[in-house]
């Protein structure tokens, strides 16, 4: 990344544009710039579906530089004359489509890629095609509408990439809406003695000179906001759970002692959650624990959540529950985020009941009495600013518990939850999908429950 030659990039891009402009081009219409998400209408892109990202990243933390090559395999969902990619900051040096130079136009966070080539190279609906984008620069830290930081975060000894809801575009180009999930190969080269950790399984590690490359593979579909790269001086440990799930933990040495006992509970938490929610949806798991102060919040990055310092057991349970709710069953839009956070919070309540002697009703009552949980309906945050506010978590968990009470049969309730995670495994789902599924499976008209607890503006009576 720090080997980039800035002066050559504009010339190269000009040549790419000129070469593409002289070609016959393709027929069709441009894919949409944005998928009209309720809170982030410009996020994501239309006209294609990404199936795989191959990312090669060269990271030099001391120089605050990243050099990347993104190989994006996608299927056209319409005849395409051009298509968009999301990318915040960073300099695009070149782009090709099916191995041929493509024109690149940039407007803020939108890249427009216009394929070159002859008539036979048209991107017809249904065609699978490969785009390669080479880029470099100083990756950005993104400020969310609520003031929190995401994107590429500098740490005391490296960096960590956190992407919810839009920050993944700060370190690689792509279709950055949760509705477009893909598999990933992420190869990260860093200077020794730093380690690079990402999602999925570690495929290979190779050293050349004073730099080491780490190749990580995510074989199950993943939304881009769940992708991560953590670079730093980590103590790593690999093992397997009794049922064969590969575990990989990476812990900053300053957090190691305080994290040891909680991280040792990962196999137990996964086994407990599998009984409640269905089989674990991935082949690997684990955690990344940064030193306190490197980031300000935990995130359920797929396979191994990132923690901003040593976690307690409740936080570990919450983030591992997200592997089912959010990571495997991913929201269709950001308005559906309560399906992630409500179930993950309810998992905390269930764990407390099973292991700490705190009845779920007690956790419910505490949430019910908290005025913060009644600021707005969990299924309809007013704006993106409130997307991670208390009602999405606490009142979302109350919705789940009220559903459990309405079913009035714990065996049937947990069978319903396991059926939900199975029906939408590795897919996307909306609030409407969830309410329709519940009513179909239970045979109950639950309009009153949804109106009062999921969409109601005021606090309903606790009983009734």
Secondary structure as UniProt FT lines:
FT   TURN            2..3
FT   HELIX           6..21
FT   STRAND          29..30
FT   TURN            41..42
FT   STRAND          48..60
FT   HELIX           61..63
FT   STRAND          65..76
FT   STRAND          80..86
FT   STRAND          91..97
FT   TURN            98..99
FT   STRAND          100..107
FT   TURN            108..109
FT   STRAND          110..115
FT   HELIX           119..121
FT   TURN            125..126
FT   STRAND          128..137
FT   STRAND          141..143
FT   TURN            145..146
FT   STRAND          149..154
FT   STRAND          159..162
FT   TURN            164..166
FT   HELIX           167..170
FT   TURN            178..179
FT   STRAND          182..191
FT   TURN            192..193
FT   STRAND          195..198
FT   STRAND          201..208
FT   TURN            209..210
FT   STRAND          211..222
FT   HELIX           224..226
FT   STRAND          229..232
FT   STRAND          234..240
FT   TURN            242..243
FT   STRAND          246..252
FT   HELIX           253..263
FT   TURN            264..265
FT   HELIX           266..277
FT   STRAND          284..289
FT   TURN            292..293
FT   STRAND          304..307
FT   HELIX           313..321
FT   TURN            322..324
FT   TURN            326..328
FT   STRAND          329..331
FT   HELIX           334..336
FT   HELIX           338..355
FT   HELIX           360..369
FT   HELIX           371..374
FT   TURN            378..379
FT   HELIX           384..386
FT   TURN            387..388
FT   HELIX           391..395
FT   HELIX           396..407
FT   HELIX           410..423
FT   TURN            424..426
FT   STRAND          427..429
FT   HELIX           431..442
FT   HELIX           447..449
FT   HELIX           450..454
//
